[in-house]
Amino acid sequence: MDPRLQPLLRQRLGVLKVLAWVLVALLVLVYAWLQLVRHGEYRQLALQQAVKVRPIPAPRGLVLDRNGHRLVDNRRALHLVIQREDLPTRPEVVTALAEALVVDPQALARKIQSYRLAGKGRPLVLKENLDEAGIALAERVRARFPFLSVEVAPRRVYLGDELAGHVLGYVGEVDEELMKGKPGVFHLGETIGKEGFEAAGNEKLKGVDGQKRILVDQLGTEVANFGQIDAAPGRSLFLTLDAGLQKVAQDGMGMEAGAVVVLDLRDGGVLALYSSPSYDPNLFLNRLSQDMVDRYLANKVTRPMVNRATQGIYAPGSTFKLLVALAALEKGIISPTTPVYCAGRKNFYGRDFRCDKPTGHGSLSMVQAIAQSCDVYFYEVASRLDIDDIHATAEKYGLTERTGIDLPQEKRTRIPSRAWKKKAVPRDPKWYAGETISVGIGQGAVGVTPLGLARFYALLATKGKLLTPHLFYGFREDQSDHLEPAAFTPPKDTPLDPKHWAILDEGLYEVVRGGTAAASALKELTMVGKTGTAQVATFVDRAHYARQAKALKDHALFAGYAPRENPQIAFVVVVENAGFGASSAAPIAKKLVQYWFLDRLQRPLPAPRGKLVDPFAPQQTEAAE
């Protein structure tokens, strides 16, 4: 090397050494700054990537009948889910996942997008309540899509199958439609009551979700637990329902359509409320097949999802005659002993109105007319009343309003008036006197719910106490399993004139003693009530009626209370298209009364709002589960 270049080379090497040391020093300083100054910040960022917060779903409270028998329980279930932070964004991944799970790719993409935009909430459930085959499928799919996970969650179980489907309802996930209707109230994926008491008592039954903080590796697998806040289960509660009486109602209805209602006259508690056909709420915990949709949700013939007890509107038939008689007595247009002659038919306003007995009943007083269910008698009474008089009496005694039961979507009874017709039939708003004749026997425009009719007969039984039917009895105390009673709406006093009440009570007594329901009398105690036959389609004579299809047959009704001396329960039975109330509805009422007062282990009625012990001991419950 040229000696003259050596100084220049040493100079350049010196500069490079200085630059190298400066670079090393800078790296040390940066490293020290990151490790010492910003250590906490970067540690937090790292943990945010590695530590995940997972919600712990809270079990809903159990539901028991008034005697502590479980109607709704919880079980552990396995669900295949995607955590919210792991929702896939690439369309091809979503399509591949949908194909692996055998679901519609577009539907899955929409659901993933809705969850991504929803903010807080539970993970997206892809497959729920996994059985052995489902678990095997989940493991195969997870091998391809490691962001999936299998989680344990509580699952609702309805122990009575179809026993109380319309009362209990069912639960389901919050969907986008509900969130739009009630913004900020629910989280997507949250489980809430959708129908029945599950919906009406949702705030009472739901718990508070917990959460756990876990450390995951780069594949999303849990490797450590950083602690958790346990979920707080919802409170378990008692219903006023008696499962045994409910079973009697179910067995009594059999395959017939209709409704049964039994009320406790002390506080308005619903002892039985059965709608037929019923449904098993367990079916609605899974995705419904098209066959199930057609059978339940889209069935316009049998309408199994309609709670006929609270949503069915029926012509009350002769059970309505007690309201008409009460209106006539209070207006003073007829006395209890005023005779009315029945020849089998009578002409009003140029039209013949027939009695159910073609040969006629002869001369009858009010008690006899109630006992024999004479239509001509009540045609005559109705002809002397104005339709607004009937409506005013119904309004006075609560028959024109909803009962206020703690179930959703209760319908209002329909008691016509002039004002009602102007709104309901604007093309022909005039009320005609002949229409009042039909209303007088519970036909025409009048329509009631079985629950509304039961409430009216409860008012007759209590001599004027207007009860508010309810299902919520109280909470179950966690430690003792005793009932923590809940407040109930006290009855509204609408006193009946004792003289008028005595006539109506005597008439109802005669119905069962020797009248239209004599075949359903009990020897051990006195049941009173009124048969009803509500016409569905017109017919010329009995021969014509016998040829009618079942769907055109009359509805059968029976309404009453028991026992007569000290009434404890009021009841209504409606059997659709079953013919006469005396032969179809009254025998079911007899079974209800016999069970409640005679067959129910010969025990007296348990005191309302008292302490009820859960008969299921903890060890028995665990064994059963």
ROPA-894813 format. One line per 2 residues: number of its first residue (from 1); their letters; for each residue x, y, z of C-alpha. Coordinates in nm, 2 decimals, decimal comma. Each point is the difference from the previous one (the first is absolute). Example, Ala and Ser with C-alpha at 12.3 -4.5 7.8 and 13.67 -1.06 7.14 Angstrom:
<sites>
1	AS	1,23:-0,45:0,78  0,14:0,34:-0,07
</sites>
This chain:
<sites>
1	MD	0,00:0,00:0,00  0,12:0,34:-0,08
3	PR	0,14:0,15:0,33  -0,16:0,33:-0,10
5	LQ	-0,35:-0,15:0,03  0,04:-0,15:0,35
7	PL	-0,08:0,32:0,19  -0,32:0,04:-0,21
9	LR	-0,10:-0,36:0,07  0,06:0,03:0,37
11	QR	-0,21:0,32:0,00  -0,28:-0,18:-0,17
13	LG	0,02:-0,30:0,23  -0,01:0,23:0,30
15	VL	-0,32:0,17:-0,14  -0,16:-0,34:-0,05
17	KV	0,09:-0,11:0,35  -0,15:0,32:0,14
19	LA	-0,31:-0,05:-0,20  -0,02:-0,36:0,11
21	WV	0,03:0,09:0,37  -0,25:0,27:-0,04
23	LV	-0,24:-0,24:-0,16  0,06:-0,25:0,28
25	AL	-0,06:0,27:0,25  -0,32:0,10:-0,17
27	LV	-0,12:-0,35:-0,01  0,08:-0,04:0,37
29	LV	-0,18:0,32:0,08  -0,30:-0,09:-0,20
31	YA	-0,01:-0,34:0,16  0,04:0,14:0,34
33	WL	-0,28:0,26:-0,07  -0,23:-0,27:-0,12
35	QL	0,08:-0,23:0,29  0,01:0,25:0,28
37	VR	-0,21:0,30:-0,11  -0,27:-0,16:-0,21
39	HG	0,01:-0,35:0,15  -0,35:0,03:0,16
41	EY	-0,16:0,13:-0,31  0,13:-0,27:-0,23
43	RQ	-0,07:-0,27:0,25  -0,36:0,11:0,01
45	LA	-0,02:0,00:-0,38  0,15:-0,35:0,00
47	LQ	-0,25:-0,12:0,26  -0,28:0,15:-0,20
49	QA	0,10:-0,23:-0,29  0,05:-0,30:0,22
51	VK	-0,25:0,04:0,28  -0,37:-0,03:-0,10
53	VR	-0,31:0,08:0,19  -0,27:-0,27:-0,03
55	PI	-0,36:0,05:0,12  -0,14:-0,27:0,23
57	PA	-0,38:-0,03:-0,08  -0,22:0,02:0,31
59	PR	-0,25:-0,28:0,05  -0,36:0,11:0,01
61	GL	-0,20:-0,06:0,31  -0,20:-0,32:0,04
63	VL	-0,38:0,00:-0,02  -0,20:-0,22:0,24
65	DR	-0,37:-0,05:0,05  -0,18:0,11:0,32
67	NG	0,11:-0,33:0,17  0,36:0,02:-0,09
69	HR	0,00:-0,24:-0,30  0,24:0,11:-0,26
71	LV	-0,15:0,11:-0,33  0,31:0,16:-0,15
73	DN	0,36:-0,10:0,08  0,35:0,06:-0,14
75	RR	0,25:-0,24:-0,15  0,36:0,03:-0,12
77	AL	0,04:0,02:-0,38  0,29:0,03:-0,24
79	HL	0,00:0,26:-0,28  0,23:0,05:-0,29
81	VI	0,08:0,38:0,00  0,21:0,27:-0,15
83	QR	0,13:0,26:0,25  -0,08:0,36:-0,11
85	ED	0,36:0,10:-0,05  0,06:-0,31:-0,22
87	LP	-0,28:0,06:-0,25  0,14:-0,07:-0,35
89	TR	0,02:0,29:-0,24  0,10:-0,17:-0,33
91	PE	-0,30:-0,12:-0,21  0,17:-0,32:-0,11
93	VV	0,05:-0,10:0,37  -0,36:0,06:0,08
95	TA	-0,11:-0,20:-0,31  0,23:-0,29:0,09
97	LA	-0,13:0,00:0,36  -0,36:0,00:-0,11
99	EA	0,07:-0,30:-0,23  0,17:-0,18:0,29
101	LV	-0,29:0,06:0,23  -0,26:-0,07:-0,28
103	VD	-0,17:0,34:0,04  -0,10:0,27:-0,24
105	PQ	0,31:0,21:-0,08  -0,19:0,32:-0,05
107	AL	-0,20:-0,04:0,33  0,33:-0,07:0,19
109	AR	0,16:0,31:-0,16  -0,29:0,22:0,10
111	KI	0,01:-0,14:0,36  0,37:0,06:0,03
113	QS	-0,03:0,35:-0,13  -0,28:0,08:0,24
115	YR	0,21:-0,13:0,29  0,30:0,20:-0,12
117	LA	-0,21:0,32:0,01  -0,19:-0,07:0,32
119	GK	0,28:0,09:0,24  -0,03:-0,18:0,33
121	GR	-0,17:-0,34:0,04  0,04:-0,37:0,02
123	PL	0,20:-0,21:-0,25  -0,17:-0,10:-0,33
125	VL	-0,15:-0,35:0,05  0,05:-0,21:-0,32
127	KE	-0,13:-0,33:0,13  -0,18:-0,04:0,33
129	NL	-0,08:-0,29:0,24  0,27:-0,23:-0,16
131	DE	-0,06:-0,37:0,04  0,27:-0,26:-0,08
133	AG	-0,03:0,04:-0,37  0,00:0,38:0,04
135	IA	0,31:-0,01:0,21  0,17:-0,21:-0,26
137	LA	-0,09:0,24:-0,27  0,11:0,30:0,21
139	ER	0,35:-0,16:0,05  0,04:-0,07:-0,37
141	VR	-0,10:0,36:-0,09  0,22:0,15:0,28
143	AR	0,30:-0,18:-0,16  -0,05:0,21:-0,31
145	FP	-0,11:0,32:0,18  0,19:0,03:0,33
147	FL	-0,18:0,33:0,09  -0,31:-0,21:0,09
149	SV	-0,05:-0,13:0,35  -0,24:-0,22:0,20
151	EV	-0,16:0,16:0,30  -0,21:-0,12:0,29
153	AP	-0,33:0,19:0,05  -0,32:-0,05:0,19
155	RR	-0,29:-0,13:-0,20  -0,37:0,02:0,09
157	VY	-0,19:-0,32:0,05  -0,38:-0,02:0,02
159	LG	-0,09:-0,30:0,21  -0,37:-0,02:-0,08
161	DE	0,03:-0,03:-0,38  -0,34:0,13:-0,12
163	LA	-0,15:0,03:0,35  0,03:0,38:0,03
165	GH	0,15:0,12:-0,33  -0,21:0,31:-0,04
167	VL	0,05:0,10:0,37  0,37:-0,05:0,01
169	GY	0,09:0,11:-0,36  0,36:-0,05:-0,10
171	VG	0,34:0,19:-0,03  0,21:0,10:-0,30
173	EV	0,28:0,22:-0,10  -0,04:0,37:-0,05
175	DE	-0,02:0,08:-0,37  0,06:0,31:-0,21
177	EL	-0,37:0,08:-0,03  -0,04:0,01:0,38
179	MK	0,31:0,21:0,05  -0,13:0,25:-0,26
181	GK	-0,33:0,02:0,19  0,16:0,04:0,34
183	PG	0,34:0,16:-0,07  0,25:-0,01:0,29
185	VF	-0,22:-0,25:0,20  0,14:-0,33:-0,12
187	HL	0,33:-0,14:-0,13  0,02:-0,21:-0,31
189	GE	0,01:-0,37:0,10  -0,15:0,06:0,34
191	TI	-0,26:-0,26:0,10  -0,34:0,14:0,09
193	GK	-0,36:-0,13:0,04  -0,19:0,00:-0,33
195	EG	-0,35:-0,11:0,10  -0,21:-0,08:0,30
197	FE	0,13:0,07:0,35  0,36:-0,03:-0,12
199	AA	-0,07:0,33:-0,18  -0,22:0,16:0,26
201	GN	0,23:-0,09:0,29  0,32:0,05:-0,19
203	EK	0,13:0,26:0,24  -0,07:-0,22:0,30
205	LK	0,16:-0,31:-0,15  0,31:0,13:-0,18
207	GV	0,33:0,01:0,19  0,32:0,21:-0,04
209	DG	0,27:-0,13:-0,23  0,35:-0,05:0,14
211	QK	0,33:0,01:-0,18  0,34:-0,17:0,01
213	RI	0,34:0,13:-0,12  0,21:-0,27:-0,17
215	LV	0,35:-0,01:-0,17  0,00:-0,14:-0,35
217	DQ	0,28:-0,10:-0,23  0,05:0,10:-0,36
219	LG	-0,27:-0,26:-0,10  -0,25:0,13:0,24
221	TE	0,03:-0,30:0,23  -0,06:0,08:0,37
223	VA	0,33:-0,05:0,20  -0,07:0,17:0,33
225	NF	-0,28:0,15:0,20  0,05:0,36:0,13
227	GQ	-0,31:-0,01:0,23  -0,37:0,03:-0,05
229	ID	-0,32:0,16:0,13  -0,26:-0,27:0,05
231	AA	-0,34:0,04:-0,17  -0,30:0,08:0,23
233	PG	-0,28:-0,24:-0,08  -0,35:0,13:-0,03
235	RS	-0,24:-0,04:0,29  -0,22:-0,31:0,00
237	LF	-0,37:0,06:0,05  -0,33:-0,17:0,07
239	LT	-0,30:0,02:-0,22  -0,36:-0,02:0,13
241	LD	-0,05:-0,29:-0,24  -0,07:-0,34:0,14
243	AG	0,17:-0,26:-0,22  -0,25:-0,28:0,11
245	LQ	-0,30:0,21:-0,09  0,17:0,10:-0,33
247	KV	0,04:-0,36:-0,08  -0,37:-0,07:0,06
249	AQ	-0,08:0,28:-0,24  0,24:-0,14:-0,26
251	DG	-0,14:-0,35:0,03  -0,36:0,13:0,00
253	MG	0,05:0,19:-0,33  0,17:-0,29:-0,17
255	ME	0,03:0,06:-0,37  -0,28:0,27:0,00
257	AG	0,09:0,36:-0,06  -0,11:0,26:0,26
259	AV	0,10:0,14:0,34  -0,02:-0,06:0,38
261	VV	0,03:0,27:0,27  -0,02:-0,05:0,37
263	LD	0,04:0,30:0,24  0,06:0,01:0,37
265	LR	-0,27:0,22:0,14  0,20:0,13:0,29
267	DG	0,27:0,19:-0,19  -0,06:-0,06:-0,38
269	GV	0,28:-0,25:-0,03  -0,02:-0,21:-0,31
271	LA	-0,02:-0,36:0,11  -0,03:-0,14:-0,35
273	LY	0,02:0,15:-0,34  0,01:-0,24:-0,29
275	SS	-0,03:0,07:-0,37  -0,05:-0,29:-0,25
277	PS	0,17:-0,08:-0,22  0,31:0,08:0,21
279	YD	0,37:-0,02:-0,10  0,32:-0,11:0,16
281	PN	0,22:0,30:0,07  0,31:-0,22:-0,03
283	LF	-0,05:-0,01:-0,38  0,07:0,37:-0,03
285	LN	0,34:-0,02:0,16  0,15:-0,13:-0,32
287	RL	-0,02:0,12:-0,36  -0,34:-0,10:-0,13
289	SQ	-0,02:-0,22:-0,31  -0,25:0,10:-0,28
291	DM	-0,23:-0,28:0,11  -0,01:0,15:0,36
293	VD	-0,06:0,35:-0,14  -0,29:-0,13:-0,20
295	RY	-0,14:-0,20:0,29  0,03:0,27:0,26
297	LA	0,07:0,36:-0,12  -0,18:-0,01:-0,34
299	NK	-0,29:-0,23:0,09  -0,31:0,21:-0,07
301	VT	-0,24:-0,29:0,08  0,09:-0,12:0,35
303	RP	0,20:0,31:0,10  0,19:-0,18:0,28
305	MV	0,20:0,32:0,09  -0,31:0,19:0,09
307	NR	-0,07:0,01:0,37  -0,38:-0,06:-0,03
309	AT	-0,05:0,07:0,37  0,12:0,36:-0,03
311	QG	-0,01:0,07:-0,37  -0,29:-0,21:-0,13
313	IY	-0,32:0,20:-0,05  -0,31:-0,22:0,02
315	AP	-0,37:0,06:0,00  -0,09:-0,08:0,36
317	GS	-0,34:-0,15:-0,08  -0,23:-0,06:0,29
319	TF	0,28:0,07:0,26  -0,06:0,36:-0,09
321	KL	-0,37:-0,02:0,11  0,11:0,07:0,36
323	LV	0,13:0,35:-0,10  -0,32:0,06:-0,19
325	AL	-0,21:-0,10:0,29  0,21:0,22:0,23
327	AA	-0,05:0,30:-0,23  -0,38:-0,06:-0,01
329	LE	-0,02:-0,03:0,38  0,20:0,31:0,06
331	KG	-0,20:0,19:-0,26  -0,33:-0,13:0,16
333	II	-0,15:-0,10:-0,33  -0,08:-0,35:0,13
335	SP	-0,04:-0,16:0,34  0,13:-0,35:0,09
337	TT	-0,36:-0,13:0,00  -0,12:0,16:-0,32
339	PV	-0,12:-0,29:-0,22  0,10:-0,02:-0,36
341	YC	-0,16:-0,27:-0,22  0,22:-0,20:-0,23
343	AG	-0,17:-0,18:-0,29  0,33:-0,10:-0,17
345	RK	0,03:0,32:-0,20  -0,11:0,36:0,00
347	NF	-0,02:0,28:-0,26  0,18:0,33:0,06
349	YG	0,00:0,27:-0,26  -0,14:-0,22:-0,27
351	RD	0,25:-0,29:0,05  -0,04:-0,33:0,18
353	FR	0,26:-0,07:0,27  0,02:-0,37:0,11
355	CD	0,05:-0,16:0,33  0,23:-0,29:0,05
357	KP	-0,30:-0,21:0,10  -0,23:-0,01:-0,30
359	TG	-0,31:-0,09:0,20  0,05:0,28:0,24
361	HG	0,06:0,03:0,38  -0,34:0,14:0,09
363	SL	-0,03:0,28:0,26  0,33:0,07:0,18
365	SM	0,13:0,23:0,27  0,36:0,13:-0,01
367	VQ	0,15:-0,28:0,21  -0,18:-0,26:-0,21
369	AI	0,11:0,17:-0,32  0,36:-0,01:0,11
371	AQ	-0,02:-0,36:0,11  -0,16:-0,11:-0,33
373	SC	0,20:0,25:-0,21  -0,31:0,12:-0,17
375	DV	0,08:0,22:-0,30  -0,35:0,15:-0,04
377	YF	0,01:0,13:0,36  0,32:0,19:-0,07
379	YE	-0,12:0,11:-0,34  -0,28:0,17:0,18
381	VA	0,22:0,15:0,27  0,24:0,13:-0,27
383	SR	-0,29:0,15:-0,19  -0,07:0,21:0,31
385	LD	0,36:0,11:0,04  0,20:0,24:-0,21
387	ID	0,34:-0,12:-0,13  0,16:0,28:0,19
389	DI	-0,16:-0,12:0,32  0,17:-0,34:-0,05
391	HA	0,33:0,17:-0,08  -0,02:0,22:0,30
393	TA	-0,06:-0,29:0,23  0,29:-0,19:-0,15
395	EK	0,22:0,30:0,04  -0,11:0,05:0,36
397	YG	0,11:-0,36:0,08  0,32:0,00:-0,19
399	LT	-0,10:-0,21:-0,30  0,09:0,26:-0,26
401	ER	0,37:0,04:0,10  0,30:-0,23:0,00
403	TG	0,05:-0,19:0,33  0,36:0,13:0,04
405	ID	0,15:-0,35:0,03  0,38:-0,01:0,00
407	LP	0,02:-0,16:-0,34  0,07:0,18:-0,33
409	QE	-0,25:0,08:-0,27  -0,32:-0,05:0,19
411	KR	-0,30:0,10:-0,21  -0,29:0,20:0,11
413	TR	-0,35:-0,14:0,01  -0,25:0,14:-0,25
415	IP	-0,33:0,12:0,14  -0,19:0,20:-0,27
417	SR	-0,15:0,34:0,04  -0,12:0,27:-0,24
419	AW	0,34:0,17:0,03  0,18:-0,32:-0,06
421	KK	-0,19:-0,07:-0,32  0,06:0,34:-0,15
423	KA	0,37:-0,07:0,02  0,00:-0,37:-0,08
425	VP	-0,25:0,01:-0,29  0,02:0,35:-0,16
427	RD	-0,18:-0,12:-0,32  -0,31:-0,08:0,21
429	PK	0,04:0,18:0,34  -0,36:-0,01:0,11
431	WY	-0,08:-0,24:0,28  -0,32:-0,20:-0,07
433	AG	-0,23:-0,12:0,28  0,00:-0,35:-0,14
435	ET	0,38:-0,02:0,07  -0,07:0,04:0,37
437	IS	-0,21:-0,31:-0,01  0,30:-0,21:-0,11
439	VG	0,22:0,17:0,26  -0,25:-0,10:0,26
441	IG	0,10:-0,37:-0,03  0,37:0,07:-0,05
443	QG	0,00:-0,01:-0,38  0,04:0,27:-0,26
445	AV	0,27:0,25:0,04  0,09:-0,09:0,36
447	GV	0,33:-0,18:0,06  0,20:-0,08:0,31
449	TP	0,33:-0,16:0,10  -0,03:-0,30:0,22
451	LG	0,21:0,18:0,26  -0,23:0,31:-0,01
453	LA	-0,31:-0,23:0,04  0,17:-0,18:0,29
455	RF	0,06:0,34:0,17  -0,37:0,09:-0,04
457	YA	-0,11:-0,33:0,16  0,26:0,06:0,28
459	LL	-0,18:0,33:0,06  -0,33:-0,18:0,03
461	AT	0,15:-0,25:0,24  0,15:0,27:0,22
463	KG	-0,31:0,22:-0,02  0,17:0,29:-0,17
465	KL	0,38:-0,03:0,04  0,18:0,08:-0,33
467	LT	0,32:-0,20:0,01  0,32:0,05:-0,20
469	PH	0,11:-0,34:-0,11  0,37:-0,06:0,04
471	LF	0,26:-0,27:-0,03  0,30:0,14:0,20
473	YG	-0,03:-0,14:0,35  0,34:0,11:0,15
475	FR	0,37:-0,07:0,00  0,17:-0,31:0,14
477	ED	0,23:0,08:0,29  0,34:-0,13:-0,09
479	QS	0,09:-0,15:0,34  -0,33:-0,15:0,12
481	DH	-0,19:-0,06:-0,33  -0,30:0,17:0,16
483	LE	-0,22:0,25:-0,18  0,08:0,36:0,03
485	PA	-0,35:0,13:-0,08  -0,05:0,28:-0,25
487	AF	-0,26:0,27:0,02  -0,31:-0,05:-0,21
489	TP	-0,27:0,25:-0,12  -0,28:0,00:0,25
491	PK	-0,35:-0,06:-0,14  -0,22:0,29:-0,10
493	DT	-0,33:0,00:0,19  -0,30:0,02:-0,24
495	PL	-0,27:-0,13:0,24  -0,30:-0,18:-0,13
497	DP	-0,34:0,05:0,14  -0,05:-0,30:0,24
499	KH	-0,34:-0,06:-0,14  0,12:0,00:-0,36
501	WA	0,30:-0,22:0,09  -0,23:-0,25:0,18
503	IL	-0,21:-0,04:-0,32  0,30:-0,06:-0,22
505	DE	0,16:-0,24:0,25  -0,32:-0,20:0,03
507	GL	-0,02:-0,02:-0,38  0,35:-0,13:-0,03
509	YE	-0,07:-0,25:0,28  -0,30:-0,13:-0,19
511	VV	0,20:-0,04:-0,32  0,20:-0,27:0,17
513	RG	-0,26:-0,13:0,24  -0,26:-0,09:-0,26
515	GT	0,06:0,22:-0,31  0,21:-0,02:-0,30
517	AA	0,32:-0,12:0,19  -0,17:-0,25:0,23
519	AS	0,21:-0,28:-0,13  0,32:0,17:0,12
521	AL	-0,12:0,05:0,36  0,23:-0,12:0,29
523	KE	-0,14:-0,18:0,30  0,27:0,11:0,24
525	LT	-0,03:0,38:-0,06  -0,21:0,25:-0,18
527	MV	0,14:0,14:-0,33  -0,20:0,27:-0,17
529	GK	0,03:0,13:-0,35  -0,15:0,07:-0,34
531	TG	0,01:-0,20:-0,32  0,05:0,18:-0,33
533	TA	-0,02:-0,10:-0,36  0,13:0,26:-0,24
535	QV	-0,11:-0,02:-0,36  0,28:0,00:-0,26
537	AT	-0,21:-0,04:-0,32  -0,37:0,03:-0,08
539	FV	-0,20:-0,32:-0,05  -0,37:-0,07:-0,09
541	DR	-0,08:-0,27:0,26  0,16:-0,27:0,21
543	AH	0,03:-0,24:-0,30  0,18:0,27:-0,19
545	YA	0,23:0,07:0,30  0,08:-0,37:0,02
547	RQ	0,13:0,00:-0,35  0,23:0,30:0,06
549	AK	0,38:-0,05:-0,01  0,17:0,01:0,34
551	AL	0,15:0,34:-0,07  -0,36:0,14:-0,03
553	KD	-0,13:-0,16:0,32  -0,08:0,22:0,30
555	HA	0,25:0,09:0,27  -0,07:-0,15:0,34
557	LF	0,04:0,20:0,32  -0,04:-0,03:0,37
559	AG	0,07:0,27:0,26  -0,06:-0,01:0,37
561	YA	0,15:-0,02:0,35  0,03:-0,24:0,29
563	PR	-0,10:-0,08:0,26  -0,32:0,19:0,01
565	EN	0,00:0,06:0,38  0,35:0,15:0,02
567	PQ	0,14:0,04:-0,35  0,37:-0,05:-0,03
569	IA	0,05:-0,03:-0,38  -0,16:0,13:-0,32
571	FV	0,04:-0,17:-0,33  -0,07:0,01:-0,37
573	VV	0,02:-0,28:-0,25  -0,02:0,06:-0,38
575	VE	0,01:-0,29:-0,24  0,00:0,10:-0,37
577	NA	-0,25:-0,16:-0,24  -0,10:-0,26:0,26
579	GF	-0,38:0,06:0,00  -0,18:0,06:0,32
581	GA	0,16:0,14:0,32  -0,19:-0,25:0,22
583	SS	0,16:-0,30:-0,17  0,34:0,13:-0,09
585	AA	0,11:0,28:0,23  -0,18:-0,07:0,33
587	PI	0,16:-0,35:0,04  0,34:0,16:-0,02
589	AK	-0,09:0,26:0,26  -0,12:-0,29:0,22
591	KL	0,34:-0,16:-0,02  0,17:0,32:0,10
593	VQ	-0,22:0,05:0,30  0,03:-0,36:0,11
595	YW	0,38:0,01:-0,02  0,03:0,33:0,18
597	FL	-0,23:-0,08:0,29  0,00:-0,38:0,02
599	DR	0,29:-0,17:-0,18  0,28:0,24:0,09
601	LQ	0,13:-0,21:0,28  -0,30:0,10:0,21
603	RP	0,19:0,31:0,10  -0,16:0,34:0,06
605	LP	0,09:0,29:-0,23  0,35:0,13:0,10
607	AP	-0,02:0,34:0,15  0,08:0,27:-0,26
609	RG	0,34:0,18:0,04  0,11:-0,25:0,27
611	KL	0,32:-0,19:0,01  0,03:-0,29:-0,24
613	VD	0,29:-0,24:0,02  0,16:-0,13:-0,31
615	PF	-0,06:-0,38:0,01  0,31:-0,06:-0,21
617	AP	0,29:-0,05:0,24  0,35:0,10:-0,13
619	QQ	0,12:-0,36:-0,02  -0,31:-0,11:-0,19
621	TE	0,04:0,29:-0,24  0,36:-0,10:-0,08
623	AA	-0,10:-0,36:-0,05  -0,28:0,10:-0,23
625	E	0,23:0,22:-0,21
</sites>
